[in-house]
Amino acid sequence: MTATIIGIDAHKRSHTAVVLDAHNEIRDQLRLAADRRQLARLLTWADRWPNRIWAIENVGGLGRLLGQQLVGAGETVVDVPASMTTRTRRLSGHSGRKTDGFDARAVAIIGASHTRLRQVCRDDAAAELRVLLDSRWNLVSRRQQVICRLHARLTELSEGGANKALSVKRASAALRRIRTDNPADAARRQAVKDLLAEWRWLNPRIRTTEARIRQALAVHGSTLTEIFGIGDTSAATIVAIVDDIGRFPTRGHFASFNGTAPLDASSGDQHRHRLNRGGNRQLNKVIHTAAITQIRHGGPGRDYYERKLAEGKKHLEAIRALKRQLSDVIYRRMVADARRETVRDGHQGTSPKAA
């Protein structure tokens, strides 16, 4: 028996769910407020379709909570990317009629016609890593802003300016040497003191967040940190972005996703490839950092880079080739980690994502 696809267009304050008929027209529709009763109301409305699959747009954003609630209730949920919804609505002739009902209709059409949509699972270590990485990024960005402002104030108060390589200790020493003889400079000195206090407040919170990232990474069972040039934060970033490595059938698919697969730019008798500026740029940056680290510190990565230079490749071309190799190494490592987790879960009898 074919499952009934229920398409949902999720928003901050309301959700719209639809079921389509055989002609892909709206057969039934429900609009409900996004509140504590949303799950109960949805399940009551959907009782007439016991064999059902929920297709939700943007499960990583506004649809996250609803998707998690449905999965927690034992429902099957798939994630529909917003880009696919836009394209489907345009192709179906409703590009100028953007309503919640038509958006939900497009989501349902995609859910019924695409078999490789990602099935939503309960939040796990990868989801926790995404939250922790976001917290760390906010804290580190705030600290950098504090350091820049503090440096500017110290420069205004110090002969010859302030040392660019600031630390809490150096900034404190510079503050003690400052003497003021007018209200404006006194205000600047107080600003430095306040910024220094904020810097001291941020440092332990960043360390605590990084410790929690290491713990979450250990729970996930990732061995990516064994690759030279990939530390805890880089490994956590890869895991958080990729999540399920099984959604990439081959290492080539993974390389295309992270932007390390070169694009063919051959013409006539000239055979060459050019830089791929597509793919996930955050993931590409992590791989680039690992490649530069390996080149600087020697080892197999450095040997591979020098071998490419000897073959006649330019500096940037050799780096891109190394990044492609690193992408394959990361892919194989994540596949092995996933297999090991599957074996472990089989012994335990329950998968973490199904728990």
N, C-alpha and C positions, 0 to 999 in steps of 0.2 A: 504494500500500500504506500503510495507516494505521500510524503510528509507535506503538511500545509505550511507555507512560508508566511510568517507574520513580519511585515516590514515596519520598523519604528524609526521615526525622525525625532531624535531626542533634543530637547532644549533645556535651558536653565530652569524655567518656571513651568513648562508643560511638555508633554510627550504626545505624539500622534502615532497610533498603530493602525495598520490596514491589512486586510486580506483581499487578495485579488481573485477574479474568476478565471475561466479558461481563456478569455481574450485579454488578459492582463489589465482589466478595468477594475476599479475599486468595488469590491463586493460588500464589504463591511468596514466600518471605520470607528475608532474610539479616540477621543481626545481627553486627556486627563491631566490634572494638576500634578506637578512634581512635588509630592509631599510624602508623609509617612505611610499613606494608604495606597501609594502607587502600585506596589507589587500585588497586593491583594485584589485590587480592582482589575489589573491586567489579567491575572490568572482566572478570576471569575468570568471575565469577558471571553477568555480563550478556552473555556471548558468545552465548548462545542467542537473543538478541534484537538482531540487528545493526542494525535500523532502530528506534532508541530515542531517547527524550527524557527527560532527568533533571529531575524536579521536586523542588526542595529548599526546605524551610521555613527562612525567616530567613537568606538568603544574606548579609545585612549583619551577621549576628551569629555564632552558633556554626557556621553552615553555610558561612561565608566561605571558609575554607581548602579544604574539600572541593570546593566549587563551583569555585574557582580551579584546583584540580588537575585536575578533569574537563575544564574549558574548555581548559586547557593540553594535555590529551591529545587534543584535537580533538572532544570531545563537545559536544552541544547541551544547555544547562542553562537552566531557567527558575526565577525566584524566586517563591515562594509566600508571601505575607504571613501571619503567625501569626494575625491576626484572621480571615482567611478560613478557616483550618484549624479554628479554634474553632467558627465558625458552621456549617461543613459537618459536623463531628462531632456537633453538637447536632441538626441537621436530620435526620441519618441514624440517630438513635436511639441513639448511642453516647456521649452526654454523660457518663454515669455510669461508663463503662468506658475511662478514660483510660490507655491503655498505649502504648508506643512503636509497636507494630504498628498499632493503630487510628489513631494520629496520622499515621503514614506512609500509611495507607490514605486518610485525608482529604486528604493532600497530593497523592496520585496522582489522586484524583477531581477535585480542582481543576485539576491539570495537564491532564487530559483534556477538561474542560468549559469552560475559560476560554481564549479565544484571544488575550487582550490582556495576558497576563502578561509581565513584563519579562524579556527574554533576557539572561542573564549574560554579560558580556564580561570580557576580561582587565583587571586593575586598570590604570588609566591616571592621567592628571594629576588627575582629579576625586577618585579614591581617595587619591592622595598628599595632596591638599589637605585631605581629611577628617582624615588623621593629623596633619598640620602644624597645623591649626586646633585640634585637641584638645590638642596639646602647648603651643601658645601660650596657650590658655585656662587650662591648669593652671599655667603659669608666671606669667601675669598675676594669677590668683587667689591664688597663693602670695605674690606681691609685695604685693598689697593687704593680705593678712593680716599680713605683716611690717610694713608701714607703720602699720597700726592698732595693733599691739602696741607698736611703737616710740614712737608718739605717746602712748600711755597711760603708758609708762615715763617719757618726758620730762616729761609733765605732773606726774608724782609728784615730780620732782626740780627743777622750775623754778617760780619765783615767777610767778604769773599764768598758768601753764599754757604749753603749747607751741603754736607757730603751726600752724594747721590746714593751711595750704598748705605742707606739708613737701616738701623735696627732699633729695637726698643732701648737697648743699652746706650747706643750712640746718641739717640734723640734725647734721652734723659740727661746725659752728660752735657749736651749742647744747651738744653734748657737751663741747667744749673749755672752755666756761664753767662747767661743773658741778664743784663741789668737794664732797667727801663727808667726814663726820666720824664715821660709824658703819658697822658691818658691813652693815646692811640696805641703806643707800643706796649703799654700795660695790657690793653685789650688783646693785642696780638699774642702776648706771652700767655695769657689765660687761655686763648684759643688753642695754642700748642699744648698746654697742659691737659685740656679737655680731650683733644684728639689723641694724645698719648694714652690717656685713661681708656678711651674707646679701643685703641689698638690692643692694650693689655687685656681688655674684656673679650675681644674677638679671638685671640690666639688659642686659649684653651677650648673654646667652642669648636673651632676648626679641627683641633686635634681629636676631640671627642667624636665629631662627625666622621673623621677619617677612620677612627677605630671601629665605629659601627659599620662602616663600609667594608673593612677587612673581615669583620664577623659575618656580615651578610654574604660576602664572597665565599667564605669558608662553608657556610650552610649550603650555598649553591653547588659547591663541589668543583668549582672551576680551577683548572691548572694553567690558565693563561699566563700567570705571573712567572711560570717557568721559562717563558720565552724571553730572551734577553732584550731589554728595552721596553718591556711592558710591566709597569708597576701596578699597585693596587687600584689606583684611580683609573688608569687606562683599562685594566681588565674589567673593572666594574662598568665602565662606559660601554665596552664592547658587549658585555652580557646584557646590560639594560637595553641597548638598542636592538640587538639581534634577538634576544629572548629565546626563541625556538629555532635552532640551527636546522631542524628538519624541514623548514619551509624553503630551504635552498637545495634543490635536487643535486647540484654539482658545485664544485669549487668555482666554476666559471660564473654561475648565477650569483654566488656570493661576491665575487670580484666586481661584477656589474653593479651590485647593490652598494658596495663601498667605494666605487669610483676608481678602482685600481686596474680595471680591464681597459687596455688601450683601445682607441678607436682607429679603424683602418683608414688611412689617408693616402693610399697608393694611387698613382696616376701614371698610366702608360707603363714604361719599363721601370719606373721608380717605385720601389716597395718600401713603405714607411708607415708608422703609426703615430698618432698624435695624442696629446693629453686628453683624458676623459674628465671633463669638468662637472659631470653629473654624479649621481650617487649620493649617499649620505656623507655630507662634508665633515660632520663631527667624527664619524668613524674613520674617514679618510685621514683626518688630522692625527688621530691616535696612531695609525699605521705609519704615517710620515714621521712622527716623532720617534717611533721605534726604529725606523730605517736610519735616520740621522744618528741616533744613539749607537747603533751597531757599526756604522761607518767610522764614527769617532773613536770607538773603543776597541776596534779590531775583532778578530774572530771570523766565523763563516760568512757573516753579512758583509764585512769589509772585503773578504776574499772575492765574494761574488761581484761586489761593486767594481773592484779593480779588474776583474776578468772582463766585465762588460766594457770598461774603458779601453782595455787592450783590444777588444773586438772592433773598436772604432766609434763606439757610442759616446755622445757628449755627456757632460756631468749630469744634467737633469734627466736625460734619457736613462742613464745608469741607475739613478735614484728611483725612477718610475719602475724599472725592471725589478729592482730589489723590493719595492713595495708590493708588486704583484706576487713575488715569491712569499713575502710575509703574509699576504692575504691567504695563500694556500696553506701555509703553516698554521695560521689561526683557525682556518676552516677545519683542517684535519684534527686539530687539538679539541675543538668544540664538538665535533662528531664523536670523538673518542670519549669525551666527558659525558655526552648524552647517552652513549651506549652503556657506560659504567653506571650511570644513574638508573637506567632502565633495569639492568641486572640487579642492582641493589634493591630497587623497589620491588622487583619480582620476588626476591628473597623475603622482603618485609611484608609482601602481600598487598601493599597499597601504594599507589603513586602519589607523590606530594601534590601534584596538580589535581588529582581526583579527590584528595582528602577534604 
